[in-house]
Amino acid sequence: MDTVQQKGHPKGLYLLFMTEMWERFSYYGMRAIFVLYMTKVLLMDDANASEIYGSYTGLVYLTPLLGGYLADRFLGNRRSIEIGGLLMAIGQFILFFSASATGASAVTLMWMGLTMLIIGNGFFKPNISTMVGQLYPQGDRRVDSAFTIFYMGINLGAFMSPLICGTLAEKVDFKWGFLAAGIGMLIGLVTFITQKNKVLVDAENQPIGMPKNKFGIAQVAMVLGSIGLIFFLMNFKTMFNSDLDVIGYLIYGAMIVMPLIVLTDKSLTKDEKDRIIVIFILAFFVIFFWGAFEQAGASLTIFADRQTDRNLFGWEMPASYFQSVNALAILLLAPLFSSFWLRLGNRGKEPSSPKKMGYGLALISVGYAVIAYAVYGLGLMDKVSMFWLIGLYVIHTMGELCLSPIGLSMVSKLSPVRFSSLLMGTWFLANAAANKFAGTLSALIPGGGENGAAAKTTSFLGFEISNLFDFFIVFVIMCGVAAVILFAMSRWLEKKMHGIK
């Protein structure tokens, strides 16, 4: 093997790094200001804004199933990334026009923008990370460090975007925040298009991610049909003046049907079935983790805006800035956690995947316990120090770093080869359900909206939520109980994995 090639990383890695960094800049910039836009500009109540946020982020995790399918069979990675990037840029610019409009037209434009973002993400998300591995020959030891560099790009984009888009949105006008997110996506797209033919090659200097088959009328119809379906689903409640949550039924229904389809297959051996059961059980628990974690873009942003003291030496910090804390904490703490797991592994003491997930859930519970303590007895007009919220985000990041070794790698290890795509889809589906659940939970925040309804109370499984302490305690109990159950089941789950770590 070429020793020069072994010393460093291919130039293609840095192109993918930049492209992904700008795409994440676009996604997290929009996410940081989206709920604030709905409550402050469109004057939606908190519950409605939270449900829309959950539907949007939930569908963002579903569409990669379609995008991955079309890329594998027809488009190839390159063209999928270009289509996805273009659609997402268009989506951000439509949100810019939404924030420039008023009344019903602003809401209609919002649905159109969200639809483009959801479909565009479906083409982009599964393909860019796939290309990282294709740059290297089979068994190359540099692949792990390549993904570490690639994930730094993700977190760099996620760190910068709330600061830039948030400042423009909250200090100037929301439309400029969306415009900045769109420009970020365009920068990433143009960089990719202009450099791809020069650097996206494998170890034998052959181009990677090329189209597989002709993209015909049937495939175009599939994409256009998907755009129409997503727009219809997002707009369903408004069009029919209905409270029926069709997106929730679609996502949660699929979560029930998928295990039945897989586990009833007669070709499965006992060991295969056991391992698949582990995947489904962990996928169930991951819903509670991300359902609580993803409050960052919803209820925790509302809390940061209304009841967090953001005054810094006479300057009021935008509420969206808090969403940079997670990315910064990952950049600082990830090397420490990676070294910690490695040291434990060398001693034969590294926890199994179920135990790591249990630790992650426990830390989410601790984070909410911290903020629950801070808001205990807090009046409607009172505010807490910003350091309580920063503390929550740092603790939650530690929980995420416990969970990060688990996920698609675990699914790939436990899945029978003939079911790998379907079970990968199940994991994406669990993330979709978690994000939809996050919106449902965020809708429970007491209050009501930007213009009052401060006395509004909500309830969850019979538990009345009349103040912020009650609201945060729901997450403490939910994630704490889930962690205890998972720890209790971990030995049994480890046996069901039949030697796979």
Helices and strands as residue ranges (DSSP letters): H 3-7, H 11-40, H 46-62, H 64-70, I 71-75, H 76-100, H 103-134, H 142-167, I 168-172, H 174-199, H 217-240, H 246-263, H 270-293, G 294-297, H 299-307, E 308-309, E 311-312, E 315-316, G 319-323, H 324-346, H 353-375, E 384-385, H 386-403, H 408-414, G 417-419, H 420-442, E 447-449, E 452-456, E 458-460, E 463-465, H 468-496
